[in-house]
Amino acid sequence: MSTKPRSVETKRASRDLWTGQYGFLMAAIGSAIGLGNIWRFPGVAYTNGGGAFILPYLIALLFVGIPVLFLDYTLGHKYRGSAPLTFRRLNKKAESLGWFQVMVSFIITVYYAVIVAWAMMYAIYSIRLSWGEDTTTFFVADFLQASDGLISFAPVWNILIPLVILWVFVLFVLGRGVSKGVERLNKVFLPLLVVLFVFMVARALFLPGAIEGLNAFFTPDWSALVDPKVWIAAVSQIFFSLSIAFGIMLTYASYLPRKSNLSGTGLVAGFANSSFEILAGIGVFATLGFMANQQGVGISELEGITGVGLSFMTFPAIINQMPGGPLFGVLFFVSLVLAGITSLLSLLQVVSGAFQDKFGYSARKAAVTVGVVAAVVSVALFATTTGLNTLDVVDAFINNVGVVFSAIAMTLLAYFSVPKVRALRKHLNLASAVKVPAIWDWIVGLVTPALLAVMLLQALIDYVTVGYGGWAANSPNVLIFGWGTILLAVVGSVILTKVPWKNSTHDDIIRFRGEED
């Protein structure tokens, strides 16, 4: 006869689960492969030693990325809950960290959706090359209708309409639950993304100048290996690209059946993500090589090699010049849309899962509750003439401060909390084909937070002394949309922690900590 609390048994039995390892793996890889893989990795690699960057990148993957990914998986799988429920079951006083991760995911969601909406429109523009010859002016002035004001609620209709359509679609998928909604979409979208992107890369490799582009990407600058900033950049890239330590993988792992292969799945997901990043680098730099060839300049003389500028200004300019440009454009921007939607769903599931756990909502009610608020904020702040400036500042602060702080707190909590990281490693090894050695404890609890603390300190010093993006540290943009975003996440986490748990979940949280798997 079971000695587990009845309410816990009922809660576990009714919790939606992935249909199997494959469904979870598709969702995990779909979350990890996002917009940043396509536009961030190539530029980071190029500016940090080119081919030499691959070495610190792979070391960071093995000794930081995958160990923390294992920690996310283990916490979610062992404690069977969203981020707030998991951390409260781990330590009664840690629920607020879970809600902080929820707030971080929510904030990323509201602007991430806008970038996906941009890509939706650019996929349509690609058909007739509607952006014209001056792609920068078109993006900033004609498409975004960008203004330099602090905030404007004047809507930009060619962004607002696709954004609303996108929100309706993702909330419909989210409302169908984990197995019938998120899993089914990832099983279709992820293979389609890979096929389209391989097609695009293959086309890029046959462009004039492609070899010069690949040489620029892979030619190593070995002196970069002695620069600590390069190693920090590698940790940063791995960390952000794997979607770890802010609730996503933890939440996804909580829907795994008890009998699962955690480490095996984590290794596949980690290396699949990095393989896609290197593939993206090959495609991007082959294409940039073509652009440099057409202009008669070197790769180093090109601008917009990373970020928003690469996707929405540089690439359209390249598409204008290349044979079969419209087809290449459609492939590229549809790939962005597919990558964006799978990542957007994972962010939303963090928030939806937390509301389901704490308030007893169904998947549909949580999707509507969370989604309507997120959609309204997304439209009001980012589908406007000041949306680009707002998005840029919010993105920098929530990632470089919010996400990194969340990761430091999570790893330290796991290491020092009772029953400490050894018990988590025991659970991980019981649920894994590949056993994790004891050194994992030290990597997760000491090495990783130390490296992340350096990253956080660098960001804080820059933001406090210099500011961000050309705005002074005391400018309204930095104060309101930078530090204000972090304050919002903190205050939101405190308020949500104070709200009582529905039914008997509160009592079960404490008893759960004493249960054996």
N, C-alpha and C positions, 0 to 999 in steps of 0.2 A: 504493500500500500504506500502511495506517495505521501511524503511529508511536506511537499511544497505547498505554499499558500494557494487556495483555490482560485483567487482572483488573478494571481500570476499565471496559473495554468490556463485559465480562460483567455487572458490577454495574449499569451503566446499562441494559443490555438487559433485565435482569430486574426493574428497578424499576417498580413499578406507576405508571400514569399516568392522569390524567383523560382521559375519552373526547374532550374538546374544550373550547373556551373557555367554552361555556355551562355545562358541568358545574362547571368551576372557579369561574366567576362565581357560580353558585348557592351553592356551598360557602363562598366568601369572604364573600358578603353574609350568608349564614346564620350564619357565625361572628361577624360584626360586629354583627348585630342580635341582641341578647340582653336579659336582664332589665334591665340598666342603662338601655337605651334607653327603656324604658317607664316606669320609676319614678325614674330619676335626672335625666334631661334636663329634664323640666318644672319640677322644683323648683329646679335650678341656674339655669335661665333666669329664673324668677320672682324669685329672690332676688338676681339680678345685673343688674337693669335692665329686666326684662320684654322688650318688643319691641326695646329698644336692644341687648340681649344678642346678638341675631341677627347684628349687624354684626361684633363681635369673634369670634363663633362661626364665621362664614363665612370671615373672614380667617385664623383659626387652622386651619380646614380646608384652605384653599388653600396656606398658607405653612408649615405644620407637619405636619398630618395626612397629606395626600397625598404630600408629599416623603418622609416617613419610610415610608409605605406602599410607595412606589416602591423605597426602599432594601431593605425586606424582600423584595419581589418579586425584585429584581435579585440579591440574595445567594443566595436559594434557587434561582433559575433558573440562575444562572451556575455555582454550585458543586455543584448536584445532590445535596443531602443534607439531613438533619435539622440542627437547630441545632448540635449538637456537631461533626458532620462538616463542615458548611459553614464554621464559624469556624476549625476546624483547617486546612482547605484554604486559607482566607484568610491565616491566620497560625498557625504551628505552636504558639505559646504561648497561643492564644486559645480552645482547646477548652473550658476551664473555664467561659468565658462562656456557651457553648452549653448546658452542663450546668446552669448556674445558671438559664437560661431554662426548661429542662426541669423543674427543681425548682419554680420559680415556677408553671408550668402545672399540675404535679401537685398542689401545695398548693391552688391555686384550685379544681381539679377536686373535691377531696374535700369541700369545703363547698358548692360551687356545686350539686352534685347534690342536696343536702339541700333547698335552696330550690325546686328543680324538684319534688321529692317533696311539699313543702308545697302547691305549686300543683296538683298532681295530686289531692290530697285536697280542696282547696277547690273544684275543678271539680265534684267529687261533692257536696260540701256545698251548692253553689249551687242544686242541683235543688230542695231543700226548705228552703233558707235555714237550715241546721242550726245556724248560729252564734248564732242568737237576736238579741235586741235589744242586748245589751252585747257588741259585737264585740271590744273590746279585752280584756276579761276572758276571753272564749272563746279568743282566740288565745294569750294568754300563759299563762293558768292551766289551761284545759281541754285545748286542743290541744297546746301545747308542754310543759305541765306544768312550767313553768320554775321553777328554784330558784336561789338566790343563791350556792350553793357554788362552790368553785373548779373541781372536776371530779367528775362522777358517771358511773358506768357503768350506772346504772339505765335500761333501755331504755324509750322511749316508743313503744308498739307501733303507734299510728296514723301514726307517721312511719317507723318501721323497715320495716314491710311494703311500703309503696309505694317506699321507697328501694331495697330489695332488688330489687323488680320492675324499677325503672328501670335499675339496674346490669346486670341480666341482659340487658335489651333493648339498651342502648348497647354493651355488650361483644360482643353477637352482631353488631351492625352493624359495629363496629370490626374484628372478626375476619374479616369478608368482604373487607376491603381498601379501598383508596381508591375505585376505580371502581365496584366491585360493592356496596359498603356505604355509605360516606360520601356519595359523589356521588348515588347513587340515592335515599337518604333525603332529602337536601337538595332534590332536584328535586321531591319531593312535599311536604315539610313547609314549605318557604319560600313557594311560591305559596299554600298553604292558610293559612299564618299571615297573609299580606297580605290575603286575602279576608275571613277572620274579623275581622281588626282593622279593616278598612274598614267592615265591617258594624257593628261596635261603635261606631266613631266616628260613623257616620251616625245611629245610634240616639241617641247622646249629644247630638248637635246639635239635636235636636227636644225636648229636655227643658226645662221651665220654668227660667229662670235661666241657660241655656247661654251666651247672649250676654254676660252679665255676667262669666262665667268667662273667655270669650275676650278680653274687654276687659282683664281683669286680667293675662292671659298676654301679650298683644301690646302693651299700652299702654307706650310707651317712657319710661324715666327717663333722659334724655340726660346728666344729670350723672354717671351711672355710667360713662360712657365715659372719664372722666378718672381713674378709680380703677384703679390697677394690678392690684388683686386680681380685678377683673372680667375682665381680659385673661388673667390666670393661670388663672382658673376656666374660661375658654373653651378654652385650650390643654389643660387637664386633661380637660375633657369630651370633646373631639375625640380626644385621645390614648387614653383608656380605651375609648371607644365603638368605635373602629376596630379594636381587638384587635391593635395594632402593638407591635413591639419586644420581645416576649417569646416569640417562636418560632412563633406560629401561622401568620401569613401567609408567613413564610420557609419553613416546612415545606410548606404548601399549594403554594407556587410551585415547590417542587422536583419536584413531580409533573406540572408542565406539560410538554408537548412542546417541543422546541427552537424550532419555529416558532410563536411566540405573540405576542400583542399586549399587552405588559405595561402600558404607560402607559394605553392605552385601557381595559383591564379595570380598572385601578386607579381611574381617574376614575369609571367607572360604579359600582364598588363603594363608593367614598367618598361620592358624591352620593346613591346609593340609601340608604345608612346614615343620612345626615343628613336625607333626606326622610322616612324612617320616624320619626326622632326628632321632627321637627316635627309629623308626623301624630299621634304619641303625645301631644305636648303639647296639641294641639287636643282630642283625645279626653279626656284627663285633666282639663283645665281646664273644658271644657264640663260634665263630670260634677261637678266641684267647685262650679261655678256653681249647679248644681241643688241640691246639698247646702246651700250658703249660702242659697239662696232658701227652702228648706224650713225652715231654722232662723231665718231673718230676720236674718242677720248678714252681714258683708262677707267676701270671700275671705281677706283678711289675718287674720281672726280664727279661721280654721280651723287645725287642727293636723294633722300627718301628711301634708304635701303631697309628701313624697319618701321614697324608701327602702322598707324592709320595712313600716313603718307605713302607707304609702299603699296598698299592695297587699292587706295582710292584716288591716287594722283599719279604715281609712277607706273603702275601696271596698266591703267587705261592709256597712258602715253605710249607704252610699248605695244599694246594691242593695236593701236592705230597704225603702227609701222610694219607689223608682221603679216606674212601671208596667212590667210584664214583667221584673221584677228577676231572676228565675231564669235567663231566657234571656241577659240581659246578663251575669250572673255566669258562666255557662258559657262564653260567648264570650271574656270577659276572661281567665279562668284557663286555658282551653285555649290561648289565645294565649301566655300566659306559659310553658306547658309546651312548646309548639312552639319558641318562641324559645330557651328554656333548653336543650333537647335538641340543637339545631343548634350552639349555642355549646359545650356540653359535649363533643360529639364532636370539635370542633376542638382543644380543650384536650387531650383524650386522644390525639389523633393526634400532637401534639408529642412526648409521652412514648413512645408506641408506635413512632413513626418512628425515634426516637433508639436505642431498644433493637434495632430491626431492623437498623439500620446498624452498630452497634458489636458486637453479639453474633451477628449472622447469623440472627436469629429470623425465622420467618414471621409474617405479619400476625396469624394466629390465635394463635400461641404468645405473641407480644408482647402481644396483647389480654388473654389469660388471665393472663400474668405481672404486667403492670401493673395490670390491672383488679381482680384478687383483692386485691392489696395496697391499692389505693385504696378499694375497697369496704369492706374491713375497717376501715380508718382512718375512713372516712366514717361508718360505722355506730357504731363505738366512741366517737367523739368528739362527733358532731353529732346523732345520733338518741337523745339522752339528755336528762335534765332540765336539764343545764347547757349544752346545745348552743347556745342562742341567744347567751349571753354569749361563749362560745368563738368562735363564728362571727363575731361582730361585731368582736372584737379582731383575729383572724387576717386577716379581710378588709381592715381598715384598714391594717395594717402591710405585708402582702404587696403591696398595690396602691400605696400611697403611698410605700413605701420600696423594696420589691423590684422592682416593675415599672419605676419611674422610674430607679432605679440601673441596671437592665439596659439601658434605652434610652440613658442617657448613655454607658455603656460601649460599646454597639454603634455609636452614631453617631461617637464619637471614634475607635474602632478603624477604622471604614470610612474615615474622613478621613485618618488618619495612617499607616495600615498600607500597606505596599508590596503591590500597585502603586497604592495610594491610590484615592480616590473617583473620579478621572477615568476610570480603567479601568472602574469600575462604571457610570459614566454612558455610556461608549462601548457597553458591553454592553446597557444599557437602551435606548439609541437604536437599536441594531441590531435589537432585538426589539420595537420599538414603532412604531405608526403616528404617534403624537404625539411629536415630539422634545422632549427636555428640555434647557433652556439651561444654560450653565455656572454660572449663579447657584445652581443646585441644589446644587453642591458646597458652597458657603458656607452655605446654609440647613441642609443636613443635618449638616455637620461643625462648624459654629460657632454659628449662631443657635439651632438646636434644643437642643443640649446646654446652652447658656447658660440658656435659659428653663426647661428641666427641672431644672437645678441650683438655680434659685430655688425651684421647687416642692419639691424634695427638702430643701433647707435649711429651708424653712418647716415641713415635716412633722417633721423631726428636732428642731428647736427646741421645737415643741409637745410632742412625745412625751417629750423629756428633761426639760423644765421643768414641764409641766402634767400629763402623762399622757394618758389617752384614755378617753372615755366615762364620765367621773365617777370613774375609778380613778386613783389617784396614780401618778406615774412609777415609784415603787419598789414598787407593789402586785404581788402574785403574778400577777394576770391580765395585766398589761402585760409583766412580765418573762418569764413562761413562754410565753404565747400570742402576745405581740407580738414582743419581741426574740428569743425562743426560736425563733419561726418563721423569722426572717431567718437566725439562726445555723444552723438545720437546712438551709436552702437552700444556704448557703455550704459547710458541711461535706459535704453530699451531693454538691455539684458537684466538690469536691476529690477525694473518694473515687472517684467515677465516672470522673473524668479519669485517675486512676492505673491503672484497670483496663485491661489490654492489649486492643487491637483484635483481632477474630477474623480468622484467615487472613492474607491479604496486604494488608488494607485500610490498615494503618499505613504501609506503604511507598508505596502509591498516593496517600495523602494529600499527601505531599511532592511527588511527581512531578506531581500534578494541577495544582499551582499554576503550573507552567510551560506548561500546555497552552493552545492557542488554541481558541476556540470554533468 
